[in-house]
Amino acid sequence: MKYYIIAGEASGDLHGSNLIREIRKKDTAASIRCWGGDKMKAAGGELVKHYRELAFMGFVEVVMNLRTIFRNLAFCRQDIEAWQPDVLILVDYPGFNLRIAKWAKQKGFRVIYYIAPQVWAWKENRVKSMKKCIDLMLVILPFEKKYFSEKWNWEVCYVGHPLVEETNFHINQPREAPFSDKPVVALLPGSRKQEISKKLPVMLEASRFFPDYQFIVAKAPGTDESFYKEMLQTYPAVHYVNNKTYELLLQAKAALVTSGTATLETALLGTPEVVCYKGSSISYQIAKRVIKVKYISLVNLIMDKLVVKELIQHDFTVKQVCAELSLLLSDRNKQQQLQDDYARLKALLKQNGDASATAAAEIHAFLAQP
């Protein structure tokens, strides 16, 4: 069978690659053409476009690159129509993929969506269109199944979260040499320069109050080393690592983590964390009015309670960071409670087995239908 898979970001490349491997187990003759990255190519997909040509984040960046985005959409449609796949599988990346889904459905292609857009947080109005153009929706957050069923009368399939298998793989690998003789605190300030510039200075200043700990920054892929060196020049005791985020978290006694998927990765690796967020005043005020969720951390959203502390905007200060970090490093009751909650979180996200294998099985069953 012919599968056309589209992922537009690094995370999509990771999850897409695991999905390709599982699809090949179910369909040994599978022919797979894809948009993604090196991981999807290594898994056996014929790479059409790399996500580096697609990933535009932020309102201004998107507007500045509209021509490129429209050219990519046009080329994608042409390529799908020329290749005539049996199914189109869209991995996350909603700004691009939902447009392709609508077009593909009109052209008569079967459409599967893996990793639903976070419409429960914002842009709920997209669901009406999604129901019309997506034949099978595979979701990775447990509350999404209930959300789509009760609010939209749409039966979607919950497959578990693919980060469980990814983090388990790293947990079971032989440990690397210690990054330091001191106990480690990991700093994950984000992936884009704009957000790193907002959050890392506060994290670095907090490091001055913990001389017995080694603070280490996880460098974002694709960000110049000179950018970090400049920010760290007045903090000679702080180091950074490149392409070793999971290894760093596995060694860390605690972590300061920017909101996003990294908060879930940190929890699944078992590292106590404080979730940090700070944006421009305008962006924060807009987000407060547009985004409809109780928490900003995926950990808290999934568990539907405050498992990990969130320091947001005006609460994200050096004083608050130091207080919360001290609690994580010294309070054994807090540490045990976190580990118990982390165990329940992992069980919840793995209740259907490995997400990639479950997703591939659902896709195989769907395609076997007459």
N, C-alpha and C positions, 0 to 999 in steps of 0.2 A: 504494500500500500504506500501511497505517496503522502508525506506529511510536510506541511509548510509551517514552520514555527517562527514566531517573531518575539524577540526580547530586546529591549532598548537600553538596558542599564547593566552595570556589573552584577548586581544581585540577580537580575533576570538571567544573565549568562550562567551563573552558578546553578540556579534552580532548573533552568532549561537543559543544562548538560546532564544533570541527574535524571531528568525526565526522559531525555533521549536514550540514555543507557537502559532504563527500565522498559521503554517502548520496544527497543531492539530485543529484549528478552521475550516479549510477547509476540513480536512480529520480526522474525529473523531476516525476512526479505524487505524490511522497511527501507524506503528511499526518503531521506530527510534533507530538505533544503531549509536554510534558516538565516535569520538576522539575529546576531548576538555577539559572541566574542570568542576568545581563544579556547575557553572551556567547552563550549558547544561544538566547536570545530574538532577538538580533541576527542569528544565523545562520539564523533562520526557524522556530524552534520555538515552539509556542503554550505559554507559560509558565503552569503551574498553581500552583506554589509556588516561592518563592525559597529558595535554600539558607540564607539568613540565619535563616529560621524553623526550620531543621533541625539546624544544626551545633552539637551539644553534645559537648564534648571533656573527657575526664577522668572518673574514676569518680564523684566527688562531684557534678559538674555533671549527669551523666547521671541519677543517682538523684534529684536535685532536680527534674528535668524529665521524669520518667517519664510523668506524665499527658499532657503535650504530645506526647511521642513516641508513645504509644499512640493518641492522637487522630489524629496524622498517619498512622500505619499504617492505621487504620480508614478514614480518608478516602481514602487512596491506593487501597486495595482497591476501595472503592465507585466511585471514578473510573475505574479500569481496567475494571471490570466493565460500567460504563455505556457506556464508549467502545468497548469490544471491539476492541482493536488486533490486527493480524496478528502482531505480535511485540513482546515486552517486552525492552528493552535496558537493562541495569543497569551503571552506571559506578562502579566502586570502592565506597566507602561501605558496607562489609560489615555493620555492625551493623543497619542498616535494610534494605539490599537483599537480604540472604540470607533474611530473614523474608518479604519480598515474593516472592522466587523460589520458596520452598517452597509458599506459598499459590497462586501463579500456576500452577505445574505441576499442582497438584491440580485447578485449574479448567480445565485443558486448554490454557493459553496456551503458545506457544513462548517459551523463555527463553534469551537470550544475555547472557553476562557479559563485560564489557570492563574489563580491569585487575583481575587476580585479587587476592583478599584474601591477605595475606602469611602464609599458613598454614605456610610453611616456617620461619617465625620463632617462631610461637606459635599455639596453638589448632588443632593439626593434626587433632583429632578432627572438625572441621567438614567435612573433605573427603568423608567418607562420605555425608553429607547433600547436599553440593554436587553430587556425581556423579549423584544421583538427580533433582535438580530443575533442573539446567542442561543445556541441549541443546548449546550451543556456548560454549566458554570461550576467550576471546582474551587471551593473556598478553603482557606488555610487557618482561619480564626474561628474557634468554636461558637462564639456568639453570632457569627454571620449567618449561620444556617437558620437560626430562630428569627433573626432580623429580617431576612429576605422572605421567609415563610409567613410570618405574622403581619409584617407591615406591607408586603408587596404581593402576597399570594404566589410566591415563586419558590418552587422546590429546587434548591441547589444541593450540591454534594460536598460535604465536609470531608477532607482527606487527611487532616492533620497538618502540622507545620514542617516544611522541609528543613528548617534550621535545626530541628532536633537531631536528624540523622547527620547533618554536617558537623554540629558541635560534638556529638558522640564520637564521630570519627577522630576528631582532634583530641578528645579526652583520652581515647584509647591508644594514642600514639606514644612512643617512648619520649620521656621528658627531655627537653633541651638543657644545656648547661645553664645554671642560674644567671640571670642578667646582672645580679648584684649580690654582694655579701650581706647587704641590709635587706629587711623586708621591703617589698615593692608596693607602690601605689601607682596604678595605671591611669593615664589621662587620655581620654578619647574626646577631643574637642570638636569633632565633625570632619566632613570631607571637602568642604569648600572654603576658600580663603576668607570669604566674607563672614561665615559663621565662626571659623577658627579665630579670627581677629577679635570677635566679640567675647568668646568664652575662654580661650586659652590664657589671657592675661590674669583673669581672676583665679583660675586653677594654679597658675604659676606662683602668684603671690601667696596663695594658701600654703604652698610647699615650704615656705620659709619657717612655718610654725611646726614643722615635723622633721627636725634634723636627724632623727633616728631612722627615717625611712628614705628609700630611694624612689623618687618620682620619675616616671618614664612616660614620654608621650608616644602614642601610636600614630606614626606619620600616615597621612592619607595618600593613597595611590595617586600618582600623577601630579602631586604638589611638589614644587621645587624645594630641594633641601635648603637652599639659601633663605627661603621664607621662614623656615623653622629656626635656622641658625641665628637669624636677626632677632627673632622673638626670644630666644633662649640666651642671648649673649650676656644679659645681666643676671642670669640664673645658672651659673656654671655647674651647680650640683645636679641639675636636671638633665637627663639624657633623652634620646628618642630612638625608636626602632622603626625599621622599614619592612613592610610585608610580614610582620610577625605579631599581628594583633591578638590572635587566639592564644599564641604561646605566651604573650605578655599577660593576658587576662588569667591564664591558668596558673601563672606564678604570683599574681598580685594578691595581696591581702584585702584590698579594696580598690574601687575604681570610681573616678568622676567621669560621667558619660553624658554626652550630648543626646538629647531626645531623638528617637528614631529607632530603626531596626537594631542598632548597636545595644540598646537597653535590653532587648530580648536575648541577643547573643550573650551578653554578659551574664544574665540570669541563668541561661541554659548551661553555661560553663561553670556556674556555681560561685561566681565572684560577687561579694557584697558591693553594692553600688549606690551612688547618689546621682540622680538624674538632673541634668543642668540644661536650662534653656534661657537664652537672652537674644532678642532681636532688636531692630530699630524700634523706636517708639511708635512710628506709624504702622509698621508691619504687625507689631504686637496688638495694637488697637483694632486693626482690621481682622486679625486672626481671632481675637476674642469674640467678635461679632459674627464671624462666618463659621467657625468650627464649633460643632455641637457635641463635645465629649467632656466627660468628668475629669479625665486624666490625660496627660500628654505622653505617658510611658505605655508602651504595649504591654509590659508586665502587669501594670495596674489595670489596664483596660480588660485584659483577658481574665484576670482574677476577680475583677469587679470590686476591688478594694485597694487601699493604699499599702502595697507591699514594700515598695521602694520609695524613699523620700524624693519629692520633686521640688527643686528650687527654680522658680520661674520668674523671669524678668527682675523685678525689684527685690525679690527674695534671694536672688543669686548674687550674694555678696561674699567677700572673703570671710567675714565673721561667721556667716551661716554655713558656708562650706566647711570651715574648720570645726564647727560644733557638730555637724552631721558626720563628718569623717572621723572625728574622735570617737563618736558613738559606735560606728562600725568597727573600729579598730580595737576597742577596749571592752565593749559591753557583750559578755558571752550570751546573755539571754537574747539580745537582739540578733546576734550571729546565728544562734540556733533557730530562732523564729524565721529568719530569712531562709535558712537551708530547708526548713520544713515547707515553707511556701514555694520555694523553688522546685522541690520534689513534686508537689501537687501540680504546679504549672507544667512541668515536663510530662507528667502522666496525662494531663488534659490534652496536651498538644500531640501526644503519641498514641492516643486511644485507638486509632485505626491502623496501627503499624507504621511503617515508613511512608511518609507522605508521597514521595516520588513513585514508589511501587503501587500505592493505592491509586494515585492519579492515573498511572499507566493502565491499571486494571479497569478503571472506570472508562477510560478512553477506548480501550479494546472492546469492552462490552457494548459501549454506545455504537461503535462502528460495525459491530457484528449484527446489529438490528437491521431488519429488512427496510 
